[in-house]
Amino acid sequence: MLELEWPWILLAAPLPLIIYKLIPPAAQANERALKVPFYRELVSNTYTSTVEIKSSNTYTIWLLGLIWLLLLLAASQPKWLGDPVQLKGSGRDLMLAVDLSGSMEIRDMELNNQAVDRLTATKHVLTDFIQRRRGDRIGLILFGSQAYLQAPLTFDLKTVKTLMDESNIGIAGNKTAIGDALGLSVKHLRNRPEESRVLILLTDGANTAGQISPIQAAKLAQEKQIKIYAIGMGADEMIQPGLFGSSIGARKVNPSADLDEKTLTEIAELTGGQYFRARNTEELDKIYQLLDQLEPVDQEEEVFRPSKALYPWPLASALIISLLMALSSLWSGFRPFNKRGQV
C-alpha cells in the first residue's frame, strides 16, 4: 500500500493560487502613443501575437502548477509498504565482545596449514558462527584500551559480520579493558528478556586498562541475569625462531603467559556461564559449535513491513519538466511574463 510520511505538506498545494489572488500585480509603466499610417495591419498582427502569448502563458502556468504539486508530493515522503513479514518469535540476544588488543597479532594459530594471527582465526570462526544465528539478535563490541559498540543488537547478521571482518588490531588501543567491555555489554543487554541475555567474551590476556574491574562488571551482569561465556584464546607453546629466523637458538615460549584464566573462570561462574580454552582454531570452532546448543527462549513476536521510498519519482518528474520548459524557452525565444498574462 502507498503511504505518505508527512501528508500535511500537501495542504500547501493552493498556496500559489492564494498568493496570485491576494498580492496585487506589479505596476506597469505608462507607454507613449505612436501614430502610424498602417494602424489596421499592426492591430491585426498584435492581436494574433497576443492570442499566441496568452495560450503559451496558460500552458506554462499549468506546467508550473504541475511542478509545484510534484515537489509537494516528493516532500511528503511517499513510500510503498510491502506485505508484513513475521520475524521469528524465538531466539537469543547474543552480545559478542572481541579483544583487539596488540597481543591479538601473535601468530600462534593455524588456518589451512598456515600460521595466522589470533584475530584472523577469530574472524574465520566467528563468520560461520554469526551466519548460523538466524533468529537471534547479535551485537558486537570491540575492545582494547577502550570498549566500543560496533553493532547494537540486531537481526541484520550480514552487517555484524561485515563489521567484524573490517576490524583491525589496535583500533581500540593496545591494552585490554575487559571490565569496560563487560560493563558496556551489560548496558545494552539489561533491557532484553531476562532468559535470553547472553554475552560471549573472547580475549587473550588480562585486564590492563579501563575504569571498572572485570569482577565488578561480572557482579553487575549477575544482578541483571546476564550469562557470560568467556573464551581464553592462544596457544600454550610456540617455537620462537633464533637469530635471523634460523633454527639455531630457537626456543619454545608460552605466548599465553599473560592470559588470566582465573579471572575469566570466575567471571563465567558468577553469571552461570562457562569458561572455555581455545588453544587452536579447531578448539575455537568447537567452542562456538557448543554455544550453538544454547536453548532458545520465547520472545515477543515482531512484524516487519519492508518499505521502498518513492520520492525520487515525483522529484525526477519535476526536474525533467523544468528542464524541458527551459529548453523550450531557449528554443522559441519565450520571454518572462507577469501574473496577468502580459509580456
Number of C-alpha atoms within 10 A of each C-alpha: 8 11 15 19 11 13 14 10 15 17 9 11 16 12 10 12 10 10 10 12 10 8 8 9 11 9 6 6 6 6 6 5 6 6 6 8 7 8 10 10 9 11 11 10 10 12 11 10 12 14 11 12 18 16 13 13 22 13 11 14 14 11 16 17 15 15 20 17 18 22 20 21 22 24 19 18 17 21 17 15 14 13 11 11 11 11 13 15 15 15 18 23 25 24 27 26 26 25 32 29 26 20 24 24 16 17 19 23 24 16 14 7 7 8 14 17 17 26 24 21 22 21 17 15 19 19 17 14 16 20 12 13 16 14 18 22 19 25 24 24 21 25 30 29 24 22 26 17 18 16 20 17 21 17 17 16 22 12 13 22 20 11 14 23 16 8 16 16 20 18 15 21 17 20 22 27 28 32 24 25 29 29 22 16 30 24 13 16 25 16 10 15 15 15 16 24 23 25 27 23 23 23 27 29 26 20 23 14 18 18 11 16 17 23 18 15 21 25 16 19 26 19 13 18 20 26 25 27 23 25 24 23 27 30 22 15 15 16 13 16 14 12 10 7 10 10 12 10 10 13 12 11 13 14 20 21 15 13 17 15 21 10 16 28 18 18 27 24 18 19 22 14 18 18 21 19 17 20 17 18 24 14 14 22 19 13 17 18 15 10 13 13 8 12 11 16 14 13 15 10 10 11 12 11 12 11 14 12 14 17 19 13 14 19 17 14 16 20 15 13 15 15 12 11 16 12 12 12 13 11 9 8 9 15 10 11 13 10 14 11 15 11 13
